[in-house]
């Protein structure tokens, strides 16, 4: 049986990726390399799939809330954070147009769903241990988040390393 997601997991936008592939959000130059077995299975935030050894990738610093806030006239203040994300070293096809599941939905993995308001401030969050039916669990978590009218977007982060996984926005 095929399940479909209710909410759209957003990858890093192509224009942002183009800039990150030159200089990341920490001001460091991008240093591409060929993925080995150590990176295998790690998440690519450009196309929302896992790394395959032999691909050209880069580990860059990314500040998702800062970029969203700048585009929306918000001021997240202390909630602005940046962290490492893997991306393809060159432009890729991006995420699938009609995903059948949420990305990086490994059963048993711990995720936090951080809720942000229109000013970019945290207005709640939820810990999610991904169950066998990951799609239903994510759908429920996002439905709970967006039931609060203050919530403008949700960031999904890995608990183990705090890494940004993907973003879901209200109405998208």
GUFI-212293 format. One record per atom (N, C-alpha, C, O): atom name; x, y, z. Coordinates in steps of 0.1 Angstrom, whole numbers, plus 5000, padded with zeros to 4 digits. Layout:
REM residues N
PT  name     u     v     w
PT    CA     X     Y     Z
...
This chain:
REM residues 172
PT  name     u     v     w
PT     N  5008  4988  5000
PT    CA  5000  5000  5000
PT     C  5009  5012  5000
PT     O  5018  5013  5008
PT     N  5006  5022  4992
PT    CA  5013  5034  4991
PT     C  5007  5045  5000
PT     O  4994  5047  4999
PT     N  5015  5052  5008
PT    CA  5009  5063  5016
PT     C  5015  5075  5010
PT     O  5026  5076  5005
PT     N  5007  5086  5012
PT    CA  5012  5099  5007
PT     C  5012  5109  5018
PT     O  5003  5108  5027
PT     N  5021  5118  5018
PT    CA  5022  5128  5029
PT     C  5011  5139  5028
PT     O  5007  5142  5016
PT     N  5007  5144  5039
PT    CA  4997  5154  5039
PT     C  5004  5168  5038
PT     O  4998  5177  5032
PT     N  5016  5169  5043
PT    CA  5023  5182  5043
PT     C  5035  5181  5034
PT     O  5040  5170  5031
PT     N  5040  5192  5029
PT    CA  5052  5192  5020
PT     C  5065  5194  5028
PT     O  5067  5204  5034
PT     N  5074  5184  5027
PT    CA  5087  5186  5032
PT     C  5095  5194  5023
PT     O  5096  5190  5011
PT     N  5100  5205  5027
PT    CA  5107  5214  5018
PT     C  5123  5212  5019
PT     O  5128  5212  5030
PT     N  5128  5210  5008
PT    CA  5143  5210  5007
PT     C  5149  5224  5007
PT     O  5141  5233  5006
PT     N  5162  5225  5007
PT    CA  5168  5238  5006
PT     C  5166  5243  4992
PT     O  5168  5235  4982
PT     N  5161  5255  4990
PT    CA  5158  5260  4977
PT     C  5170  5261  4968
PT     O  5181  5264  4972
PT     N  5168  5259  4955
PT    CA  5179  5259  4945
PT     C  5188  5272  4945
PT     O  5200  5271  4945
PT     N  5181  5284  4947
PT    CA  5189  5296  4947
PT     C  5198  5297  4959
PT     O  5209  5302  4959
PT     N  5193  5292  4971
PT    CA  5200  5292  4983
PT     C  5212  5282  4982
PT     O  5223  5285  4986
PT     N  5209  5270  4976
PT    CA  5219  5260  4974
PT     C  5231  5265  4965
PT     O  5243  5263  4968
PT     N  5227  5273  4955
PT    CA  5238  5279  4946
PT     C  5247  5287  4954
PT     O  5260  5287  4952
PT     N  5242  5295  4963
PT    CA  5251  5303  4972
PT     C  5259  5295  4982
PT     O  5270  5298  4984
PT     N  5252  5285  4988
PT    CA  5259  5276  4998
PT     C  5270  5269  4991
PT     O  5280  5265  4998
PT     N  5269  5266  4978
PT    CA  5280  5258  4971
PT     C  5292  5267  4968
PT     O  5302  5263  4963
PT     N  5291  5280  4972
PT    CA  5302  5289  4971
PT     C  5307  5293  4985
PT     O  5319  5290  4988
PT     N  5298  5298  4993
PT    CA  5302  5302  5006
PT     C  5290  5298  5015
PT     O  5278  5302  5012
PT     N  5292  5291  5026
PT    CA  5281  5287  5035
PT     C  5277  5298  5044
PT     O  5283  5309  5044
PT     N  5267  5295  5053
PT    CA  5261  5305  5062
PT     C  5271  5309  5073
PT     O  5267  5318  5081
PT     N  5282  5302  5075
PT    CA  5292  5306  5085
PT     C  5303  5314  5078
PT     O  5313  5318  5085
PT     N  5302  5317  5065
PT    CA  5312  5324  5058
PT     C  5324  5316  5052
PT     O  5333  5322  5048
PT     N  5323  5303  5053
PT    CA  5334  5295  5049
PT     C  5331  5290  5034
PT     O  5320  5288  5030
PT     N  5342  5289  5027
PT    CA  5341  5284  5013
PT     C  5336  5269  5013
PT     O  5340  5261  5022
PT     N  5328  5266  5003
PT    CA  5324  5252  5001
PT     C  5336  5243  4996
PT     O  5343  5247  4988
PT     N  5337  5231  5002
PT    CA  5348  5222  4999
PT     C  5342  5209  4995
PT     O  5340  5200  5004
PT     N  5339  5207  4982
PT    CA  5333  5194  4978
PT     C  5342  5183  4979
PT     O  5355  5184  4979
PT     N  5337  5171  4981
PT    CA  5345  5158  4981
PT     C  5336  5147  4977
PT     O  5324  5148  4976
PT     N  5342  5135  4975
PT    CA  5335  5123  4971
PT     C  5331  5116  4983
PT     O  5339  5112  4992
PT     N  5318  5113  4984
PT    CA  5312  5105  4996
PT     C  5318  5091  4996
PT     O  5319  5085  4986
PT     N  5321  5087  5008
PT    CA  5326  5073  5011
PT     C  5315  5066  5019
PT     O  5304  5070  5020
PT     N  5319  5055  5024
PT    CA  5310  5047  5032
PT     C  5306  5054  5045
PT     O  5296  5051  5051
PT     N  5315  5063  5050
PT    CA  5312  5070  5063
PT     C  5300  5079  5061
PT     O  5292  5081  5071
PT     N  5297  5084  5049
PT    CA  5286  5093  5047
PT     C  5274  5085  5042
PT     O  5263  5091  5042
PT     N  5275  5073  5038
PT    CA  5264  5065  5033
PT     C  5252  5066  5042
PT     O  5253  5063  5054
PT     N  5240  5069  5036
PT    CA  5228  5070  5044
PT     C  5225  5083  5050
PT     O  5214  5086  5055
PT     N  5235  5092  5051
PT    CA  5233  5105  5056
PT     C  5224  5113  5047
PT     O  5224  5111  5035
PT     N  5216  5123  5053
PT    CA  5206  5130  5045
PT     C  5212  5141  5037
PT     O  5220  5149  5042
PT     N  5208  5142  5024
PT    CA  5211  5153  5016
PT     C  5199  5163  5016
PT     O  5187  5159  5014
PT     N  5201  5175  5020
PT    CA  5190  5185  5021
PT     C  5186  5192  5009
PT     O  5177  5199  5008
PT     N  5194  5189  4998
PT    CA  5190  5195  4985
PT     C  5180  5187  4978
PT     O  5171  5192  4970
PT     N  5180  5174  4980
PT    CA  5170  5165  4972
PT     C  5162  5156  4982
PT     O  5154  5147  4977
PT     N  5165  5157  4995
PT    CA  5158  5149  5005
PT     C  5159  5134  5003
PT     O  5149  5127  5004
PT     N  5171  5130  5000
PT    CA  5173  5115  5000
PT     C  5187  5113  5006
PT     O  5194  5122  5010
PT     N  5190  5100  5008
PT    CA  5203  5096  5015
PT     C  5214  5096  5005
PT     O  5213  5094  4993
PT     N  5226  5099  5011
PT    CA  5239  5099  5003
PT     C  5242  5084  4999
PT     O  5240  5075  5006
PT     N  5247  5083  4986
PT    CA  5252  5071  4981
PT     C  5267  5073  4979
PT     O  5271  5083  4973
PT     N  5276  5063  4984
PT    CA  5290  5065  4982
PT     C  5293  5067  4967
PT     O  5287  5061  4958
PT     N  5303  5076  4965
PT    CA  5308  5079  4951
PT     C  5302  5092  4946
PT     O  5307  5098  4937
PT     N  5291  5097  4953
PT    CA  5286  5110  4949
PT     C  5294  5122  4953
PT     O  5301  5121  4964
PT     N  5294  5133  4946
PT    CA  5301  5145  4950
PT     C  5292  5153  4959
PT     O  5281  5156  4955
PT     N  5297  5155  4971
PT    CA  5289  5162  4981
PT     C  5297  5173  4988
PT     O  5309  5174  4985
PT     N  5290  5180  4996
PT    CA  5297  5190  5005
PT     C  5290  5191  5018
PT     O  5277  5190  5019
PT     N  5297  5193  5028
PT    CA  5291  5196  5042
PT     C  5292  5211  5044
PT     O  5303  5216  5045
PT     N  5281  5218  5045
PT    CA  5281  5232  5046
PT     C  5273  5236  5058
PT     O  5264  5229  5063
PT     N  5275  5248  5063
PT    CA  5268  5254  5074
PT     C  5255  5261  5069
PT     O  5257  5269  5059
PT     N  5244  5258  5074
PT    CA  5231  5264  5069
PT     C  5223  5269  5081
PT     O  5222  5263  5092
PT     N  5217  5281  5079
PT    CA  5209  5288  5089
PT     C  5195  5289  5083
PT     O  5191  5300  5078
PT     N  5187  5279  5084
PT    CA  5173  5279  5078
PT     C  5164  5290  5084
PT     O  5157  5296  5076
PT     N  5164  5292  5097
PT    CA  5155  5302  5102
PT     C  5159  5316  5099
PT     O  5151  5324  5096
PT     N  5172  5318  5098
PT    CA  5177  5331  5095
PT     C  5173  5335  5080
PT     O  5168  5346  5078
PT     N  5174  5325  5071
PT    CA  5170  5328  5058
PT     C  5155  5330  5056
PT     O  5151  5339  5049
PT     N  5147  5322  5063
PT    CA  5132  5323  5063
PT     C  5129  5337  5069
PT     O  5120  5344  5063
PT     N  5135  5341  5080
PT    CA  5132  5353  5086
PT     C  5135  5365  5077
PT     O  5127  5375  5076
PT     N  5146  5365  5071
PT    CA  5150  5376  5062
PT     C  5140  5377  5050
PT     O  5137  5388  5046
PT     N  5135  5366  5045
PT    CA  5126  5366  5034
PT     C  5112  5371  5039
PT     O  5103  5375  5030
PT     N  5109  5370  5052
PT    CA  5096  5373  5057
PT     C  5095  5385  5066
PT     O  5085  5387  5073
PT     N  5106  5392  5067
PT    CA  5106  5404  5076
PT     C  5105  5401  5091
PT     O  5100  5409  5098
PT     N  5110  5389  5095
PT    CA  5109  5385  5109
PT     C  5123  5387  5115
PT     O  5133  5389  5108
PT     N  5124  5387  5128
PT    CA  5136  5388  5136
PT     C  5137  5378  5146
PT     O  5133  5380  5158
PT     N  5143  5366  5143
PT    CA  5142  5355  5152
PT     C  5151  5356  5165
PT     O  5150  5349  5174
PT     N  5160  5366  5164
PT    CA  5169  5369  5176
PT     C  5177  5356  5179
PT     O  5184  5350  5171
PT     N  5177  5353  5192
PT    CA  5185  5342  5197
PT     C  5181  5328  5191
PT     O  5188  5319  5193
PT     N  5169  5327  5185
PT    CA  5165  5314  5179
PT     C  5172  5311  5166
PT     O  5170  5300  5161
PT     N  5178  5321  5161
PT    CA  5186  5319  5148
PT     C  5198  5310  5151
PT     O  5206  5312  5160
PT     N  5198  5299  5144
PT    CA  5209  5290  5146
PT     C  5214  5284  5132
PT     O  5206  5284  5123
PT     N  5226  5280  5132
PT    CA  5231  5274  5120
PT     C  5238  5261  5123
PT     O  5242  5259  5135
PT     N  5238  5252  5114
PT    CA  5244  5239  5116
PT     C  5248  5232  5103
PT     O  5245  5237  5092
PT     N  5255  5221  5104
PT    CA  5260  5214  5092
PT     C  5248  5206  5085
PT     O  5240  5200  5091
PT     N  5249  5207  5072
PT    CA  5240  5199  5063
PT     C  5248  5194  5051
PT     O  5257  5201  5046
PT     N  5245  5182  5047
PT    CA  5251  5177  5034
PT     C  5242  5181  5022
PT     O  5230  5181  5023
PT     N  5249  5185  5012
PT    CA  5242  5188  4999
PT     C  5251  5183  4988
PT     O  5263  5180  4990
PT     N  5244  5181  4976
PT    CA  5252  5177  4965
PT     C  5262  5188  4961
PT     O  5258  5200  4963
PT     N  5274  5185  4957
PT    CA  5283  5196  4953
PT     C  5279  5204  4941
PT     O  5283  5215  4939
PT     N  5271  5197  4932
PT    CA  5266  5204  4920
PT     C  5251  5203  4920
PT     O  5245  5196  4928
PT     N  5245  5211  4912
PT    CA  5230  5211  4911
PT     C  5225  5197  4909
PT     O  5231  5190  4901
PT     N  5214  5194  4915
PT    CA  5208  5181  4914
PT     C  5193  5183  4910
PT     O  5188  5194  4909
PT     N  5186  5172  4908
PT    CA  5172  5172  4904
PT     C  5163  5177  4915
PT     O  5151  5180  4912
PT     N  5167  5178  4927
PT    CA  5158  5182  4938
PT     C  5150  5171  4943
PT     O  5151  5159  4938
PT     N  5141  5173  4952
PT    CA  5132  5163  4958
PT     C  5122  5158  4948
PT     O  5119  5165  4938
PT     N  5116  5147  4950
PT    CA  5105  5142  4941
PT     C  5093  5151  4942
PT     O  5090  5157  4952
PT     N  5086  5153  4931
PT    CA  5074  5161  4930
PT     C  5063  5156  4939
PT     O  5056  5164  4945
PT     N  5061  5143  4940
PT    CA  5050  5137  4948
PT     C  5056  5126  4957
PT     O  5055  5115  4953
PT     N  5062  5130  4968
PT    CA  5068  5120  4976
PT     C  5058  5111  4982
PT     O  5047  5115  4985
PT     N  5062  5098  4984
PT    CA  5053  5088  4990
PT     C  5055  5088  5005
PT     O  5046  5082  5012
PT     N  5065  5094  5011
PT    CA  5067  5094  5025
PT     C  5076  5106  5028
PT     O  5081  5113  5020
PT     N  5077  5109  5041
PT    CA  5086  5120  5046
PT     C  5100  5115  5045
PT     O  5103  5104  5047
PT     N  5109  5125  5042
PT    CA  5123  5121  5041
PT     C  5129  5117  5055
PT     O  5125  5121  5065
PT     N  5139  5108  5054
PT    CA  5147  5104  5066
PT     C  5138  5099  5077
PT     O  5140  5102  5089
PT     N  5129  5090  5073
PT    CA  5119  5085  5083
PT     C  5122  5071  5088
PT     O  5114  5063  5089
PT     N  5135  5070  5092
PT    CA  5140  5057  5097
PT     C  5133  5054  5111
PT     O  5134  5061  5120
PT     N  5126  5042  5111
PT    CA  5119  5038  5123
PT     C  5129  5037  5135
PT     O  5140  5032  5134
PT     N  5124  5043  5146
PT    CA  5132  5044  5158
PT     C  5141  5056  5160
PT     O  5145  5059  5171
PT     N  5143  5064  5149
PT    CA  5150  5076  5150
PT     C  5143  5087  5158
PT     O  5130  5087  5158
PT     N  5150  5095  5165
PT    CA  5143  5106  5173
PT     C  5144  5119  5165
PT     O  5155  5123  5160
PT     N  5133  5126  5164
PT    CA  5132  5139  5157
PT     C  5125  5148  5167
PT     O  5116  5144  5175
PT     N  5129  5161  5166
PT    CA  5121  5171  5172
PT     C  5114  5180  5162
PT     O  5120  5183  5152
PT     N  5102  5183  5164
PT    CA  5094  5191  5155
PT     C  5093  5205  5162
PT     O  5084  5207  5171
PT     N  5102  5214  5158
PT    CA  5102  5228  5164
PT     C  5092  5237  5157
PT     O  5093  5238  5145
PT     N  5084  5243  5165
PT    CA  5074  5252  5159
PT     C  5078  5267  5161
PT     O  5083  5271  5172
PT     N  5077  5274  5150
PT    CA  5081  5288  5150
PT     C  5069  5297  5146
PT     O  5061  5293  5138
PT     N  5068  5309  5152
PT    CA  5057  5318  5148
PT     C  5062  5327  5137
PT     O  5073  5326  5132
PT     N  5054  5337  5133
PT    CA  5057  5346  5122
PT     C  5069  5355  5125
PT     O  5074  5361  5115
PT     N  5073  5356  5137
PT    CA  5084  5364  5141
PT     C  5097  5356  5142
PT     O  5108  5361  5144
PT     N  5096  5343  5140
PT    CA  5107  5334  5140
PT     C  5111  5330  5154
PT     O  5122  5325  5157
PT     N  5101  5330  5163
PT    CA  5104  5326  5177
PT     C  5097  5313  5180
PT     O  5087  5310  5174
PT     N  5104  5305  5188
PT    CA  5098  5291  5191
PT     C  5086  5293  5199
PT     O  5085  5300  5209
PT     N  5075  5286  5195
PT    CA  5062  5286  5202
PT     C  5058  5271  5206
PT     O  5047  5268  5208
PT     N  5068  5263  5206
PT    CA  5065  5249  5211
PT     C  5074  5239  5203
PT     O  5081  5243  5193
PT     N  5072  5227  5206
PT    CA  5079  5216  5199
PT     C  5074  5203  5204
PT     O  5066  5202  5213
PT     N  5078  5193  5197
PT    CA  5074  5179  5200
PT     C  5085  5170  5197
PT     O  5092  5171  5187
PT     N  5087  5160  5206
PT    CA  5097  5149  5204
PT     C  5089  5138  5197
PT     O  5078  5135  5201
PT     N  5095  5133  5186
PT    CA  5089  5122  5179
PT     C  5099  5111  5177
PT     O  5109  5112  5171
PT     N  5096  5099  5183
PT    CA  5103  5087  5180
PT     C  5096  5081  5168
PT     O  5084  5077  5169
PT     N  5103  5080  5157
PT    CA  5096  5076  5144
PT     C  5092  5061  5146
PT     O  5100  5052  5147
PT     N  5078  5059  5144
PT    CA  5073  5045  5145
PT     C  5073  5038  5131
PT     O  5078  5044  5122
PT     N  5068  5026  5131
PT    CA  5068  5019  5118
PT     C  5060  5027  5108
PT     O  5063  5028  5096
PT     N  5049  5033  5112
PT    CA  5040  5041  5103
PT     C  5045  5056  5104
PT     O  5038  5064  5110
PT     N  5057  5059  5099
PT    CA  5062  5072  5100
PT     C  5054  5083  5094
PT     O  5053  5094  5100
PT     N  5048  5080  5082
PT    CA  5040  5090  5076
PT     C  5028  5095  5084
PT     O  5026  5107  5086
PT     N  5021  5086  5090
PT    CA  5010  5089  5099
PT     C  5015  5097  5111
PT     O  5008  5107  5115
PT     N  5026  5093  5117
PT    CA  5032  5100  5128
PT     C  5036  5115  5125
PT     O  5033  5124  5133
PT     N  5043  5116  5114
PT    CA  5046  5130  5110
PT     C  5034  5138  5107
PT     O  5033  5150  5111
PT     N  5024  5132  5099
PT    CA  5011  5139  5096
PT     C  5005  5144  5109
PT     O  5000  5156  5110
PT     N  5004  5135  5119
PT    CA  4998  5139  5132
PT     C  5006  5150  5139
PT     O  5000  5160  5144
PT     N  5019  5149  5139
PT    CA  5028  5159  5145
PT     C  5026  5173  5139
PT     O  5025  5183  5145
PT     N  5025  5173  5125
PT    CA  5023  5186  5118
PT     C  5009  5191  5120
PT     O  5007  5203  5122
PT     N  4999  5182  5120
PT    CA  4985  5187  5123
PT     C  4984  5193  5137
PT     O  4978  5204  5138
PT     N  4991  5187  5147
PT    CA  4991  5193  5160
PT     C  4997  5207  5160
PT     O  4992  5216  5166
PT     N  5009  5208  5153
PT    CA  5016  5220  5153
PT     C  5007  5231  5146
PT     O  5006  5242  5152
PT     N  5002  5228  5135
PT    CA  4994  5239  5127
PT     C  4980  5241  5133
PT     O  4973  5250  5128
PT     N  4976  5233  5142
PT    CA  4963  5236  5149
PT     C  4965  5249  5158
PT     O  4955  5255  5161
PT     N  4977  5252  5161
PT    CA  4980  5264  5168
PT     C  4981  5275  5158
PT     O  4991  5275  5149
PT     N  4972  5285  5158
PT    CA  4973  5296  5147
PT     C  4985  5304  5147
PT     O  4988  5311  5137
PT     N  4993  5304  5158
PT    CA  5006  5311  5158
PT     C  5017  5305  5150
PT     O  5026  5312  5146
PT     N  5016  5292  5147
PT    CA  5026  5285  5141
PT     C  5027  5288  5126
PT     O  5017  5286  5118
PT     N  5038  5293  5121
PT    CA  5041  5296  5107
PT     C  5048  5285  5100
PT     O  5046  5283  5088
PT     N  5057  5279  5107
PT    CA  5066  5268  5101
PT     C  5071  5259  5112
PT     O  5071  5262  5124
PT     N  5075  5247  5107
PT    CA  5080  5237  5116
PT     C  5093  5232  5111
PT     O  5094  5229  5099
PT     N  5103  5231  5119
PT    CA  5116  5226  5115
PT     C  5117  5212  5121
PT     O  5115  5210  5133
PT     N  5121  5202  5113
PT    CA  5123  5189  5118
PT     C  5138  5187  5119
PT     O  5146  5190  5110
PT     N  5143  5183  5131
PT    CA  5157  5182  5134
PT     C  5159  5168  5140
PT     O  5151  5162  5147
PT     N  5171  5163  5137
PT    CA  5175  5150  5143
PT     C  5180  5153  5158
PT     O  5187  5163  5160
PT     N  5175  5145  5167
PT    CA  5179  5147  5181
PT     C  5193  5144  5183
PT     O  5200  5150  5191
PT     N  5198  5133  5177
PT    CA  5212  5128  5179
PT     C  5222  5139  5177
PT     O  5231  5140  5186
PT     N  5221  5146  5167
PT    CA  5231  5157  5164
PT     C  5225  5171  5163
PT     O  5233  5180  5162
PT     N  5212  5172  5163
PT    CA  5206  5185  5162
PT     C  5205  5190  5148
PT     O  5201  5202  5146
PT     N  5209  5182  5139
PT    CA  5209  5186  5125
PT     C  5195  5189  5119
PT     O  5186  5182  5121
PT     N  5194  5200  5112
PT    CA  5182  5203  5104
PT     C  5180  5192  5094
PT     O  5189  5189  5086
PT     N  5167  5187  5093
PT    CA  5163  5177  5084
PT     C  5155  5183  5072
PT     O  5159  5182  5060
PT     N  5144  5190  5076
PT    CA  5136  5196  5065
PT     C  5126  5205  5072
PT     O  5125  5205  5085
PT     N  5119  5213  5064
PT    CA  5110  5223  5069
PT     C  5096  5221  5063
PT     O  5095  5216  5052
PT     N  5086  5224  5071
PT    CA  5072  5223  5066
PT     C  5066  5237  5070
PT     O  5067  5242  5081
PT     N  5059  5243  5060
PT    CA  5053  5256  5063
PT     C  5038  5255  5063
PT     O  5032  5246  5057
PT     N  5032  5265  5070
PT    CA  5017  5265  5070
PT     C  5012  5267  5056
PT     O  5017  5276  5048
PT     N  5002  5259  5052
PT    CA  4996  5261  5039
PT     C  5004  5255  5028
PT     O  5000  5256  5016
PT     N  5015  5248  5031
PT    CA  5023  5243  5020
PT     C  5026  5228  5023
PT     O  5033  5221  5015
